[in-house]
Amino acid sequence: MKKAKPLWLLAITVCFILLLTACTENTDEQTNDENENAANDDTEVIDGMAYNPPDVDELDPDDPMTELIQYGKKVFNETNTVASEHVGNELSCQSCHADGGISQSSSMVGVVTQFPQYRGREGGVFTMQDRINGCMVRSMNGKKFDSESKEMKGMVAYLTKISEGIEVGEDIPWRMQNTMKEIPEPSVERGEELYTKKNCMTCHADDGSGTGANSGPALWGEDSFNDGAGMSRMSKMAGYIKNNMPVGQAGDLTDQEAADLAAFLLSHERPEWSGHDSDWPKGGRPTDIMNKERRKQVREGTFDWTEIENVVPADNSGE
């Protein structure tokens, strides 16, 4: 006959079971709380990295930096009016970088953490201020900001603020996404048809002159970027169109359609960049820059698209 367990041992056993049950319940509650918090968190994660730029319109009004940051946002969004004496066309930074650079298409979030950096086009190390001024003289076809100007300080303060939480030199997954690595050999004629078919003129006008810096920037002509800007390269223009156009339907175009549209847009005249001869001083000049001579050849139908290294045979499967 088995001996009965002592009462003290039974009491310890019961206490242990109760304690284990309580711990399990607490763990379940904690897990549920964590899941609920995660569900309520609006932070987007892109390739394992949080994308949650702060709203600069809701900064502490008593913070001495707030006014400068908000002024920098205004310069970014309304460059052609706020800094009109430095802009030679009718574009703003927001013309290419939507929603004040917050939109993930051509995002400016984290950009300041990538500078200083070596720039092959200029053949030297660039600061963030240098990069801003590079856009001013190329994309804006205008003049540089003085490094001590309120405009420059405001722009840097704004870009720094929206990059809060990103480490210097950190690999940012949403950057440099608007380059088409393989360009299907384009057709300007198809591009012209697509410009009408896709209703591009609704925002950019029949003659490409645009309807406004942020509502529909000029795509060619005197009010557009000059041919020293990155967007005057076929790979950049085609990639941008592919990833961003049409507005609200980004990604609907095929690579071929984006390339055709890019060829059509870049066949038109635009302001000329005076520094072509000094660009890429150490070699490595891209083969896809559409300068004045090439634009003329494209319009005449004499340009050989295979001069561009990453042009591949056209995709005519949809014809």
Secondary structure, 3 states (H helix, E strand, C coil): CCCCCCHHHHHHHHHHHHHHHHHHHHHHHHHHHHHHHHHHCCCEEECCEEECCCCHHHCCCCCCCHHHHHHHHHHHHCHHHHCHHHCCCCCCHHHCCCHHHCCCCCCCCCHHHHCCEEECCCCEEECHHHHHHHHHHCCCCCCCCCCCCHHHHHHHHHHHHCCCCCCCCCCCCCCCCCCCCCEECCCHHHHHHHHHHCCCHHHHCCCCCCCECCCECCCCCCCCCCCCCHHHEHHHHHHHHHHHCCCCCCCCCCHHHHHHHHHHHHCCCCCCCCCHHHCCCCCCCCCCECCHHHHHHHHHCCCCHHHCCCEECCCCCCC
